């Protein structure tokens, strides 16, 4: 499994940088208004569905992380939770897999 570690880390970095580029671009165009960003998440049925899809995936990932950390005692893996909610599942999931695949 150690051969996948660089892949997980690369995907976590990509999942952090790529979405943040679009978030920062949007915020810069809208006077750094987080309210406008949140309003844009609910502008139509398509974006609302995507917002809920990602929210459910983030909650599911969080439950999985907490359950596995409780068993494996890999406390550093808890860092994937704030990465998930502050950046997105595209960063949090591969970051957790990177933490999880480290040699024991």
Secondary structure, DSSP 8 states (H G I E B T S, - for coil): -GGGHHHHHHHHHHHHHHHHHHHHHHHHHTTT-HHHHHHHTTSSHHHHHHHHHHHHHHHHHHHHHHHHHHHH--GGGGHHHHHHHHT-HHHHHHHHHHHHTS--
